[in-house]
Amino acid sequence: MSETAVRVEEKLFYNRYLVDAGRAHIKVRPHAAPTAPLLALLKVCPARCYEMNEAGQVEVCVDGCVECGTCRVIAEPSGDIEWSYPRGGYGVLFKFG
């Protein structure tokens, strides 16, 4: 028997996300240059919600966020992001579990 590798992205595809337009539950605070915690989010977010823009700043797109809290542990204590739970009925909708 051979094991078949399953990519995280393939599993995340099964989740759905109900966007609360205009009310992102995560906001990256304005910064001239990204701090080490912000740069870490580019690699550790399982849903890959963080990316570097053309200006060299880290930005977030909350569509698809699995609300795992990884960014809270890494960047919220440093003051680089504002994080809150989405309003009731919005956010990630897990299909399995």
C-alpha positions in Angstrom: 0.0 0.0 0.0 1.2 3.5 -0.8 0.2 6.5 1.2 -1.3 9.3 -0.6 -0.2 12.7 0.5 -3.1 15.2 1.0 -2.4 18.8 0.9 -3.8 21.2 3.5 -5.3 23.3 0.7 -7.3 20.3 -0.5 -8.9 19.8 2.9 -9.5 23.5 3.4 -11.5 23.5 0.2 -14.3 21.6 2.0 -14.8 24.5 4.4 -17.0 27.4 3.5 -16.6 31.0 4.7 -19.5 33.4 5.0 -18.0 36.9 4.4 -19.3 39.7 6.7 -18.7 42.4 4.1 -17.0 45.5 5.5 -16.4 43.9 8.9 -13.2 41.9 8.8 -12.4 40.2 12.1 -8.7 40.5 11.5 -6.9 43.8 10.7 -3.2 44.4 10.2 -2.2 47.6 11.8 -0.5 50.2 9.5 3.3 49.6 9.3 6.2 51.1 7.4 8.1 47.8 7.4 6.8 44.4 8.6 7.9 43.2 12.0 9.2 39.6 12.6 5.8 38.5 13.9 4.1 39.8 10.8 6.6 38.1 8.5 6.0 34.8 10.4 2.3 35.0 9.6 3.2 34.6 5.9 4.4 31.1 6.6 2.4 29.9 9.6 -1.2 30.7 8.7 -2.7 27.4 7.5 -5.2 29.1 5.3 -2.6 31.5 3.8 -4.6 34.6 4.6 -1.6 36.8 4.9 0.5 38.0 2.0 3.1 40.6 1.1 1.8 43.4 -1.1 3.8 45.3 -3.8 4.7 48.0 -1.2 6.4 45.4 1.0 3.7 45.4 3.7 1.8 42.4 5.1 -1.9 42.4 4.5 -4.7 40.0 5.3 -7.6 38.7 3.4 -10.0 37.0 5.9 -12.0 35.1 3.3 -11.1 31.5 4.1 -9.8 32.1 7.6 -10.3 29.0 9.7 -10.2 31.0 13.0 -7.5 28.7 14.4 -5.9 31.5 16.5 -2.4 31.1 15.2 -2.1 34.8 14.3 -3.4 35.7 17.7 -0.6 33.9 19.4 2.1 35.2 17.1 1.1 38.8 16.2 -1.6 40.1 18.5 0.6 40.3 21.6 3.1 42.4 19.5 0.3 44.8 18.6 0.7 44.1 14.8 -2.9 42.9 14.3 -6.4 43.4 15.7 -8.3 40.1 16.1 -11.9 39.5 17.2 -14.4 36.7 16.5 -16.6 37.2 13.5 -20.2 38.2 14.2 -22.6 35.4 14.8 -23.5 33.5 11.7 -20.4 34.7 9.8 -16.9 33.2 9.4 -15.8 29.7 8.8 -18.4 27.0 8.2 -16.9 23.6 8.7 -18.4 20.9 6.6 -16.9 17.9 8.4 -16.6 18.3 12.2 
